[in-house]
Amino acid sequence: MVGRAGAPVMSLGPHLLLALMEGTVAAFVLALTALGLALVFGVMRIVNVAHGEFFMLGAVFAWAFAHLIGNPALGFLVAMIASPLIVGGAALAIDRVILRRFNYQPEATIVATIGLLYIIQQLVLIFYGPDARSVEAPINFRIQLPWFGYSGYKLVVAGIAALLLLATWYGIAKTRIGLIMRATQFDSETAQAFGIPVDRVYAAVFAIGAMLAAIAGVLIVPIKQAYYLMGLDPLLLSFIVVIIGGLGSLRGAVIAAFVIGISDGVISVFFSPNLSKILATLLVALVLVFRPEGLFGGKAR
C-alpha cells in the first residue's frame, strides 16, 4: 500500500521538471513572437493578422538554407542572419505597398492582413509544398539533469531568445531610435509636427516585428517541423499573450508569454494540450470582461 501510494509521488519530480523546462523554452520563443506583435500594435495601433506567417516564413527559409548549405551549423547561422533580413524586407514592401496606402486605418489593415495571411500561405504551399519538413539541430549535446538528459539545443534557443529580448528592450528604452518610436507611439501627430518621419518609423516598426517573428521561427524549426500552416498556433498564442499582457505593453507581453508558456508546458504534460488552450482562452475572456486594458496595459486616455 505504501509503495503503491508512493510511486506516483516519486514520478512527479521528473515529469514536473520536464514540464517546466519545456514550458520555459516555449515561453522564450512565444515571448519573442508576441513581442513583435505587441510592438506593431503599440506603435502603429494596427492588428497584424499575418504576424504568424512571418514566423512560418522564418522556419521555411531556415529549412531552405539548411537544405542548400548541407552543414547544419553553417546553415543555421546563415538562416539566423538571412531569414529575418528577407522577412523584414518583405515587411517593408508590404508596408509600402499595402499598409501605407490604407493610411494605417485599423479596420482596413485588419482586412488587408487577413488577405495577406492567405496569400503568403498559398505562395508557400505552391513553392514549398504541403509536407512538413524537419531541420537538423546545429548542435547536438545533452545536459544531464537529476532524472534525465535534456536537449542542449533547447537551452541554446532559450539563451538566444533571452539575448534578443534584452536587446529589443535596450533598443527601445535606451537609444535615440527607441525614443523616436516611443514619441510616435505616444502622439504621432505631435511627433510629425516636430519633424519625425512617422511613415518611416511605422515601416521600421513593422519590419522589426516581422523579423522578431522570423527569428522565433528559425529557432523553433529544429524542434518542430516547418510547414505552411505552422503560423496559426503562434498567431493565436501571441494574440492571447498581447491581450492578457495589455495591448501595446511590451513588458506585459513578455510576462504574459511566460505565464502562458510555462502553464502550457505543465498542463500539456500532466493533462492535455487542448486543456491548456481552453484555459488560456478562458483567461482571455476573464481579462476582457474585468480588465479590458490587460493586466499591464494603461487605461485609455
C-alpha positions in Angstrom: 0.0 0.0 0.0 2.7 2.4 1.0 4.8 1.5 -2.1 1.8 2.0 -4.4 0.9 5.3 -2.8 4.5 6.5 -3.0 5.0 5.5 -6.7 3.1 8.5 -8.2 4.9 10.9 -5.9 8.3 9.6 -6.9 7.4 10.1 -10.6 6.1 13.6 -10.1 9.6 15.1 -9.8 10.9 14.2 -13.3 7.6 14.9 -15.0 7.3 18.3 -13.3 10.9 19.3 -14.1 10.5 18.2 -17.8 7.2 20.2 -18.0 8.9 23.3 -16.5 11.9 23.0 -18.9 9.7 22.5 -22.0 7.4 25.3 -20.9 10.2 27.7 -20.3 11.8 27.1 -23.7 8.3 27.5 -25.3 7.8 30.7 -23.3 11.0 32.3 -24.6 10.0 31.6 -28.2 6.5 32.8 -27.6 7.8 36.0 -25.9 9.9 36.7 -28.9 7.0 36.2 -31.3 4.4 38.1 -29.2 6.8 41.0 -28.6 6.8 41.7 -32.4 3.0 41.7 -32.4 2.8 44.0 -29.3 5.4 46.4 -30.8 3.4 46.8 -34.0 0.2 47.4 -32.2 1.8 49.6 -29.6 3.4 52.0 -32.0 1.2 51.7 -35.1 -2.1 50.9 -33.5 -2.9 48.2 -36.0 -3.5 44.5 -35.6 -1.3 42.4 -37.9 -3.3 39.2 -38.5 -0.5 37.9 -40.8 2.1 38.0 -38.0 2.1 34.2 -37.7 3.0 33.9 -41.3 6.3 35.8 -40.7 7.0 33.1 -38.1 6.3 30.5 -40.6 8.4 32.2 -43.3 11.4 32.2 -40.9 11.0 28.5 -40.4 10.6 27.7 -44.1 13.7 29.9 -45.0 15.6 28.1 -42.3 14.8 24.8 -43.9 15.8 26.2 -47.3 19.2 27.4 -46.1 19.9 24.2 -44.3 18.9 22.2 -47.3 21.0 24.3 -49.7 24.1 24.5 -47.5 24.1 21.0 -46.1 26.1 21.7 -43.0 23.6 22.1 -40.1 25.7 24.6 -38.0 26.6 26.8 -41.0 23.0 26.6 -42.4 21.6 27.6 -39.0 24.0 30.6 -38.8 23.1 31.7 -42.3 19.4 31.3 -41.5 19.7 33.3 -38.3 21.0 36.2 -40.3 19.4 35.9 -43.7 15.9 34.8 -42.8 14.9 37.8 -40.7 16.5 40.1 -43.2 14.4 38.6 -46.0 11.3 38.6 -44.0 12.0 42.2 -42.8 12.5 43.3 -46.4 9.2 41.7 -47.3 7.5 43.5 -44.4 8.9 46.8 -45.6 7.5 46.1 -49.1 4.1 45.2 -47.5 4.1 48.4 -45.5 4.9 50.5 -48.6 2.5 48.8 -51.0 -0.4 48.0 -48.7 -0.5 49.5 -45.2 0.6 53.0 -46.1 -1.9 53.2 -48.9 -4.6 52.5 -46.3 -3.1 55.2 -44.2 -2.8 52.6 -41.4 -6.5 52.6 -40.7 -7.2 49.8 -38.1 -10.3 48.3 -39.9 -8.7 48.4 -43.3 -5.4 47.0 -42.2 -7.1 44.1 -40.4 -8.8 43.1 -43.6 -5.6 43.6 -45.6 -3.5 41.5 -43.3 -6.2 38.7 -43.3 -5.8 38.7 -47.1 -2.1 38.8 -46.7 -2.2 35.7 -44.5 -3.9 33.6 -47.1 -1.6 35.0 -49.9 1.6 34.0 -48.0 0.2 30.6 -47.1 -0.7 29.8 -50.8 2.6 31.1 -52.1 4.5 28.9 -49.6 2.2 25.9 -50.5 3.0 26.4 -54.2 6.8 26.8 -53.9 7.5 24.8 -50.7 4.7 22.2 -50.8 2.3 20.8 -48.2 4.7 18.4 -46.4 6.2 19.2 -43.0 10.0 19.1 -43.2 12.5 18.8 -40.4 15.8 20.6 -39.9 18.7 19.0 -38.1 19.7 20.9 -34.9 23.0 22.8 -35.4 24.4 21.4 -32.2 23.7 18.0 -30.5 24.5 17.6 -26.9 22.5 16.9 -23.8 22.6 18.4 -20.3 22.4 15.8 -17.5 19.6 16.8 -15.1 18.8 14.8 -11.9 16.4 12.4 -13.6 17.2 12.7 -17.3 19.3 14.3 -20.1 17.9 17.4 -21.7 18.5 18.8 -25.1 21.3 21.3 -25.1 19.9 22.9 -28.3 16.7 23.9 -26.5 18.7 25.6 -23.8 20.6 27.5 -26.6 17.2 28.5 -28.0 16.2 30.0 -24.6 19.5 31.8 -24.3 19.4 33.3 -27.8 15.8 34.4 -27.2 16.7 35.9 -23.9 19.5 37.9 -25.5 17.2 39.2 -28.3 14.5 40.2 -25.7 17.1 42.2 -23.8 18.5 43.7 -27.0 15.0 44.8 -28.0 14.3 46.3 -24.6 17.6 48.2 -24.7 17.0 49.4 -28.2 13.5 50.8 -27.3 14.3 52.1 -23.8 17.9 53.4 -24.1 18.5 54.5 -27.7 17.5 57.5 -29.8 15.7 55.2 -32.3 13.7 53.8 -29.3 12.9 57.4 -28.1 11.6 58.2 -31.6 9.4 55.1 -31.5 8.1 55.9 -28.1 7.3 59.5 -29.2 5.5 58.2 -32.2 3.5 55.8 -30.1 2.5 58.5 -27.6 1.3 61.0 -30.1 2.0 60.5 -33.8 0.7 63.9 -34.9 2.8 65.8 -32.5 5.8 63.7 -33.4 5.3 64.5 -37.1 5.0 68.2 -36.2 8.4 68.0 -34.6 9.9 66.6 -37.8 9.8 62.9 -37.0 9.1 60.9 -40.2 6.2 58.9 -38.9 5.8 56.8 -42.0 9.4 55.7 -41.8 9.0 54.9 -38.2 5.9 52.8 -38.9 7.7 50.9 -41.7 10.7 50.2 -39.4 8.5 49.0 -36.6 6.5 46.7 -38.9 9.8 45.3 -40.2 11.2 44.8 -36.7 8.1 43.0 -35.6 8.3 40.7 -38.6 11.9 40.0 -38.0 11.3 39.0 -34.4 8.7 36.5 -35.5 11.0 35.2 -38.2 13.9 34.6 -35.8 11.5 32.7 -33.5 10.6 30.6 -36.5 14.2 29.9 -37.2 14.9 28.9 -33.6 11.9 26.5 -33.4 12.3 24.7 -36.7 14.9 22.1 -35.4 12.4 21.3 -32.6 9.2 21.4 -34.7 8.9 20.7 -38.4 8.4 23.5 -40.9 5.1 23.5 -42.9 2.9 26.1 -44.5 0.2 26.2 -41.8 2.5 26.4 -38.8 1.9 30.1 -38.3 -1.6 29.7 -36.9 -0.8 28.5 -33.4 1.9 31.2 -32.8 -0.6 33.8 -34.0 -3.3 32.6 -31.7 -1.0 32.4 -28.7 0.5 35.8 -29.5 -2.9 37.3 -29.5 -3.7 35.7 -26.2 -0.4 37.0 -24.7 -0.9 40.5 -26.0 -4.5 40.7 -24.8 -3.6 39.4 -21.3 -0.5 41.5 -21.0 -2.1 44.6 -22.3 -2.4 45.9 -25.8 0.7 47.7 -26.7 2.5 46.8 -23.4 5.8 45.2 -24.2 6.6 44.3 -20.6 3.1 42.8 -20.2 3.6 40.8 -23.4 6.8 39.2 -22.1 5.4 38.5 -18.6 2.2 37.0 -20.1 4.2 34.9 -22.5 6.0 33.2 -19.6 2.7 32.7 -17.7 1.1 31.1 -20.8 4.2 29.2 -22.0 5.1 27.6 -18.7 1.5 26.8 -17.7 1.0 25.3 -21.2 4.1 23.1 -20.7 2.9 21.9 -17.3 -0.8 21.3 -18.3 0.2 19.6 -21.5 2.4 17.1 -19.7 0.1 16.3 -16.9 -3.3 16.7 -18.6 -3.8 17.7 -22.3 -2.5 20.4 -24.7 -6.2 21.1 -25.6 -7.0 21.8 -22.0 -4.1 24.3 -21.9 -5.5 26.2 -24.8 -9.0 26.1 -23.4 -7.8 27.6 -20.1 -5.8 30.3 -21.9 -8.9 31.2 -23.9 -11.0 31.4 -20.7 -8.3 33.6 -19.1 -8.5 36.0 -22.1 -12.3 36.1 -21.7 -11.9 37.0 -18.0 -9.3 39.7 -18.7 -11.6 41.2 -21.4 -14.5 41.3 -19.0 -12.8 42.5 -15.8 -9.8 44.4 -17.1 -10.2 45.2 -20.9 -6.9 47.1 -21.0 -5.0 44.0 -19.9 -3.1 43.2 -16.8 -0.2 45.6 -17.6 -1.9 48.0 -20.1 -2.7 51.6 -19.2 -6.3 52.8 -19.2 -7.4 54.6 -22.4 -7.0 58.3 -22.1 
